[in-house]
Amino acid sequence: MNTVRDDRSWYTYVLRSLKDGETYTGSTGDLRKRFKQHAEGETRSTKGRRPLELIYYEMCKNEIDARTREIFLKTGMGKRYLKSRLKRFLSLTV
């Protein structure tokens, strides 16, 4: 039986700043390591927006799929998808 997650898995993720409520979308081959980098201020794009929380992620089987999904989620249609997908969660945290 094949496992779902393996060393080649990639992730598309969304972080939310607890400071300003804004979101950041990215992709990585190691979600735990990347989130730690964001949380510790090692990432320029989110350094001033800490603390952060991981509010959404998707696993992809390869880097190209993850990066393509990241690009989509940054579009207007992708943002609407996330808003709809996370509607219940976002309404509890406003």
Residue pairs with C-beta under 8 A, 6 or more apart in sequence:
4 59
5 59
8 61
8 62
9 29
9 59
9 60
9 61
10 27
10 28
10 29
10 59
10 60
10 61
10 62
10 63
10 65
10 66
10 67
11 27
11 28
11 29
11 31
11 34
11 57
11 58
11 59
11 60
11 66
12 25
12 26
12 27
12 57
12 58
12 60
12 66
12 67
12 69
12 70
12 73
13 25
13 26
13 27
13 28
13 31
13 34
13 35
13 54
13 56
13 57
13 58
14 23
14 24
14 25
14 54
14 55
14 56
14 57
14 73
14 82
15 23
15 24
15 25
15 26
15 35
15 38
15 46
15 52
15 53
15 54
15 55
16 22
16 23
16 24
16 52
16 53
16 55
17 23
17 24
17 46
17 49
17 50
17 51
17 52
18 50
18 51
18 52
18 53
19 49
19 50
19 51
20 49
22 49
23 55
23 82
24 38
24 45
24 46
24 49
24 52
25 70
25 73
25 74
26 34
26 70
27 60
27 63
27 66
27 67
27 69
27 70
28 34
28 66
29 63
31 54
31 57
35 52
35 54
37 43
38 46
38 50
38 52
39 50
39 51
39 52
41 47
41 50
46 52
55 86
55 89
56 82
56 85
56 86
58 66
58 69
60 66
60 69
72 78
73 79
73 81
73 82
83 90
